[in-house]
Amino acid sequence: MLLENKVAIITGGARGIGKGIAIKFASEGCKVAIVDISLKDARGTRAELKKTGADALAIECDVTVEKQVKNAVEKVIGKFGTVDIMINNAGAAGPAIPSRRCPRRPGTGPSRSTSKASSFSANLSCR
Ligand SMILES: NC(=O)c1ccc[n+]([C@@H]2O[C@H](COP(=O)([O-])OP(=O)(O)OC[C@H]3O[C@@H](n4cnc5c(N)ncnc54)[C@H](O)[C@@H]3O)[C@@H](O)[C@H]2O)c1
C-alpha cells in the first residue's frame, strides 16, 4: 500500500472531491483526518471509512478561522502523533460574482479567503 501508516489531513473531506480523496487515501493504508465545517457530514464519512477498517477522525473546523485550524491540527497530532500530508481542499470562495465585476488585482476578491485558509493550514501542519 502506498500510504501505509501515513497521516493525512483533508479539509472539506466530508463531501465531494475531499471525500473521494479520503476514501482513496484510506484504501492505501493512510490514517485520515476529515476536517470540515460540517461535523455531521464529517462523522458520516468517518463512519464509512471505519467500515472498511480504516483509522479515521472527524473534526469540526472552519478553515477560514486560524484558531480553528490550529485546534484541528493539534487534535490530529494528539490522536495520530504527526501530520505527513495536508490536502487543502475546502473552498471558501464566497458568493459567485459575474466575471465583469471580479477584481483585476491578484490576491483580492473571492479567491482571497481560500488562499488565506490554505496558508493557515499549510503553515500550522508544518510546525
Ligand atoms: N467540483 C468542481 O468542479 C470544482 C472545480 C474547481 C475547483 N473545485 C474546488 O475543489 C474543492 C472541493 O470541491 P467539491 O466540488 O468537492 O465541493 P463540495 O461542496 O462538494 O464539498 C466541499 C466540502 O468542503 C466543506 N467546507 C466548505 N467550506 C468550508 C470551510 N470554510 N471550512 C471547512 N470545510 C468547508 C463542505 O462542508 C464540504 O464538505 C473546493 O475548494 C472547490 O472550490 C471544485
The ligand as an SDF file (V2000), in Angstrom:
LIG
                    3D

 44 48  0  0  0  0  0  0  0  0999 V2000
  -16.3130   20.3610   -8.2150 N   0  0  0  0  0  0  0  0  0  0  0  0
  -15.6790   21.0840   -9.1420 C   0  0  0  0  0  0  0  0  0  0  0  0
  -15.9700   21.0290  -10.3390 O   0  0  0  0  0  0  0  0  0  0  0  0
  -14.5440   22.0030   -8.7310 C   0  0  0  0  0  0  0  0  0  0  0  0
  -13.8640   22.7250   -9.7170 C   0  0  0  0  0  0  0  0  0  0  0  0
  -12.8010   23.5720   -9.3550 C   0  0  0  0  0  0  0  0  0  0  0  0
  -12.4370   23.6830   -8.0280 C   0  0  0  0  0  0  0  0  0  0  0  0
  -13.1380   22.9860   -7.0940 N   0  0  0  0  0  0  0  0  0  0  0  0
  -12.6970   23.1440   -5.7060 C   0  0  0  0  0  0  0  0  0  0  0  0
  -12.4650   21.8650   -5.1410 O   0  0  0  0  0  0  0  0  0  0  0  0
  -12.8520   21.8950   -3.7700 C   0  0  0  0  0  0  0  0  0  0  0  0
  -13.8690   20.8130   -3.4570 C   0  0  0  0  0  0  0  0  0  0  0  0
  -14.9580   20.9370   -4.3590 O   0  0  0  0  0  0  0  0  0  0  0  0
  -16.2390   19.9990   -4.2220 P   0  0  0  0  0  0  0  0  0  0  0  0
  -16.9630   20.0760   -5.5090 O   0  0  0  0  0  0  0  0  0  0  0  0
  -15.8550   18.6560   -3.7040 O   0  0  0  0  0  0  0  0  0  0  0  0
  -17.0890   20.8070   -3.1240 O   0  0  0  0  0  0  0  0  0  0  0  0
  -18.2950   20.2940   -2.1740 P   0  0  0  0  0  0  0  0  0  0  0  0
  -19.1590   21.4970   -1.9540 O   0  0  0  0  0  0  0  0  0  0  0  0
  -18.9260   19.0400   -2.6940 O   0  0  0  0  0  0  0  0  0  0  0  0
  -17.5510   19.9210   -0.8120 O   0  0  0  0  0  0  0  0  0  0  0  0
  -16.8610   20.9030   -0.1050 C   0  0  0  0  0  0  0  0  0  0  0  0
  -16.6480   20.4110    1.3180 C   0  0  0  0  0  0  0  0  0  0  0  0
  -15.9370   21.4530    1.9940 O   0  0  0  0  0  0  0  0  0  0  0  0
  -16.6090   21.7660    3.2140 C   0  0  0  0  0  0  0  0  0  0  0  0
  -16.3840   23.1740    3.5050 N   0  0  0  0  0  0  0  0  0  0  0  0
  -16.8890   24.2650    2.8800 C   0  0  0  0  0  0  0  0  0  0  0  0
  -16.4530   25.3790    3.4470 N   0  0  0  0  0  0  0  0  0  0  0  0
  -15.6290   25.0030    4.4470 C   0  0  0  0  0  0  0  0  0  0  0  0
  -14.8800   25.7120    5.4110 C   0  0  0  0  0  0  0  0  0  0  0  0
  -14.8760   27.0440    5.4430 N   0  0  0  0  0  0  0  0  0  0  0  0
  -14.1420   25.0150    6.2970 N   0  0  0  0  0  0  0  0  0  0  0  0
  -14.1180   23.6540    6.2690 C   0  0  0  0  0  0  0  0  0  0  0  0
  -14.8180   22.9270    5.3990 N   0  0  0  0  0  0  0  0  0  0  0  0
  -15.5710   23.6000    4.4910 C   0  0  0  0  0  0  0  0  0  0  0  0
  -18.0650   21.4420    2.9550 C   0  0  0  0  0  0  0  0  0  0  0  0
  -18.8030   21.2290    4.1640 O   0  0  0  0  0  0  0  0  0  0  0  0
  -17.9410   20.1870    2.0950 C   0  0  0  0  0  0  0  0  0  0  0  0
  -17.8460   19.0100    2.8780 O   0  0  0  0  0  0  0  0  0  0  0  0
  -13.3680   23.2990   -3.4860 C   0  0  0  0  0  0  0  0  0  0  0  0
  -12.3090   24.0820   -2.9740 O   0  0  0  0  0  0  0  0  0  0  0  0
  -13.7690   23.8060   -4.8510 C   0  0  0  0  0  0  0  0  0  0  0  0
  -13.7210   25.2230   -4.9210 O   0  0  0  0  0  0  0  0  0  0  0  0
  -14.1570   22.1560   -7.4110 C   0  0  0  0  0  0  0  0  0  0  0  0
  1  2  1  0
  2  3  2  0
  2  4  1  0
  4  5  1  0
  4 44  2  0
  5  6  2  0
  6  7  1  0
  7  8  2  0
  8  9  1  0
  8 44  1  0
  9 10  1  0
  9 42  1  0
 10 11  1  0
 11 12  1  0
 11 40  1  0
 12 13  1  0
 13 14  1  0
 14 15  2  0
 14 16  1  0
 14 17  1  0
 17 18  1  0
 18 19  2  0
 18 20  1  0
 18 21  1  0
 21 22  1  0
 22 23  1  0
 23 24  1  0
 23 38  1  0
 24 25  1  0
 25 26  1  0
 25 36  1  0
 26 27  1  0
 26 35  1  0
 27 28  2  0
 28 29  1  0
 29 30  1  0
 29 35  2  0
 30 31  1  0
 30 32  2  0
 32 33  1  0
 33 34  2  0
 34 35  1  0
 36 37  1  0
 36 38  1  0
 38 39  1  0
 40 41  1  0
 40 42  1  0
 42 43  1  0
M  CHG  2   8   1  16  -1
M  END
$$$$
